Amino acid sequence: MTRPLAPGACVGVLGGGQLGRMLAVAASRLGLRCHIYEPGAMPPAGDVAHRVTTAPYDDTEALTAFAESVDVITYEFENIPTRALDLLETLRPVRPGRRALAVSQDRLTEKAFLAGLGLNVAPYAAVDDAVDLAEALDEIGVPAILKTRRLGYDGKGQVRLSSSAEAEAALAAMNDAPAILEGHIDFSHEVSVIAARALDGQVACFDPGENEHKGGILATTTVPARLSAAQRTDAVLLAGRILNALNYVGVLGVELFVTPGGLIVNEIAPRVHNSGHWTQNGCVIDQFEQHIRAVAGWPLGDGARHANVTMENLIGDDIERVPVLAADPANALHLYGKTEARAGRKMGHVNRITGPAGG
Amino acid sequence: MTRPLAPGACVGVLGGGQLGRMLAVAASRLGLRCHIYEPGAMPPAGDVAHRVTTAPYDDTEALTAFAESVDVITYEFENIPTRALDLLETLRPVRPGRRALAVSQDRLTEKAFLAGLGLNVAPYAAVDDAVDLAEALDEIGVPAILKTRRLGYDGKGQVRLSSSAEAEAALAAMNDAPAILEGHIDFSHEVSVIAARALDGQVACFDPGENEHKGGILATTTVPARLSAAQRTDAVLLAGRILNALNYVGVLGVELFVTPGGLIVNEIAPRVHNSGHWTQNGCVIDQFEQHIRAVAGWPLGDGARHANVTMENLIGDDIERVPVLAADPANALHLYGKTEARAGRKMGHVNRITGPAGG
């Protein structure tokens, strides 16, 4: 049995974006250091990390030195190249483990895994060519969404089809990548559950949040979400089932569609999740510390919610609203230290406290 | 008029201990970087700083390079050598400013300043030699405490006198340093106010906390403190008066004795303060972010208290209690990453949530 990491021990984080930055801050609260591995220069996480390695994911020497300098490895994004993982796994524990990555890196594998657990997912079919797509459209109907199986995020690599006449153009947009057709779900709103599982199997879930997207990117998450007591229980139970099935260690984000017929799992993310940022100001232990606790072999902390919160992402030019937002005492700002505000770039977020916890 | 610091700007912090560490974390939330200046190797703040300079305070070259790399300078302790300040001030704004340091570096100057504001302080007298001490004991009586005027903390450089027969030994313990004799105050308990003042003069105070010491070192701070409504108002008003008199920018700790006759100011600290650590889990904006907001020219945040909290310092071997403390969901841990647990060394603290905010 592994002992919990003690002060001075080092957590290696693959990826140096804002999630890595907030993981590094959480690690510091537990007396731990972070070593960030990131191909890009000047990563946001570098500002608060003990050490940064700037190297690509195919640099065997850099990966080896990184792994040997840390006690455990985790990551802030799920698309880590397989070869890098193959190497890292031989040197240090990687948490969450391979299974969670394999499942979440491929939308088809993910859907099959979730359906295999008896959870509700959208109707889906694999699409490798025009014949597959025609058959899938026959079976699933329109509207539907064609998505690349791998490497999509924030609405990228996705095309909506409202009639089968759009099939050819949609397939062309996939650039020959293996794809999946997903049937349209008539949902009233989307919620997500941020769930955590410790090394010893202990499970804890944060209260579900209700998400709104704009242009395919998460705009806001609000707690409490509009959910019945039964739905709330369902959400937490299904998240726990996913964690256990994956023998998961760390924080997992589960996106759910709320429909009159019940909850439908949209997708899972094997990492801290944008829709869990509200926990920084709504809970004593936030999703970042919960994740570090899990991967460091600590017991999970208390994720009970003490406030009603709306998290709003600050995207691109939204950063110019900071002076106004900062002057409002209801707002807690979390900026990522990025100096260039490109359109669509997540620059920070604001947690707006709307009152003490209550329905 | 200075503009508020924007993402990517850098706050220079003199001192790399746990206070610097938590200041660096707070700065990261606002998108700012920290550059730590610390003579000692491997400072706790270095784990979460963008940059660390390891150099003594008399290294003119290092001080200059440090100042030129940052946008504003602050500090985590008040005993910065005068010559270092003389230099740094010519290169960048130092906040809080010189006046606050001059007052708090010398117990005699501090007492005179506070008394000059019309605030209640213990009876005191300057003691440079045996004649002074004999006169002071005549005037003030026993019990009394003889303290070095400068460089004392956590009870160091202090001797209690219960009779004038102890005068010689007490004076010897001062090692020829200029001293001050302070009369005994018959207080029921000690509280402290963590107050903040922004660049534009805006003032905000956290709710007073009640302090318990063990062996001259702060052991616990509890909110709410035992104070009448009138005493609470007094505490906040007198802190505001001190801030304004010093034209202060940043967070200031004010220690107060509670007596039947009212509040008596014990001492002030021109920095974030151990007795304000509870704000990390009791408020949306904690003392560290409040300090960074002030020195970075931002508006102050909301310091309203949402929880009842007891902060307990983890000193020396207390660090061995961490596994048990971590398993209790009421506890939020804050460890400093120190690997060597010497007796009396502050290794971390735990904020125990005892309920939602209430008297």
Interface residues (C-beta under 8 A of the other chain):
Chain A: P4 A6 P7 G8 R21 A24 V25 S28 R29 L30 G31 L32 R33 C34 G46 D47 V48 A49 H50 N281 V284 I285 R293 W298 P299 G301 D302 A304 H306 A307 I319 P323 A326 A327 P329 A330 A332 L333 H334 L335 Y336 G337 K338 T339 M347 G348 I353 P356
Chain B: P4 A6 P7 G8 R21 A24 V25 S28 R29 L30 G31 L32 R33 C34 G46 D47 V48 A49 H50 N281 V284 I285 R293 W298 P299 G301 D302 A304 H306 A307 I319 P323 A326 A327 P329 A330 A332 L333 H334 L335 Y336 G337 K338 T339 M347 G348 I353 P356
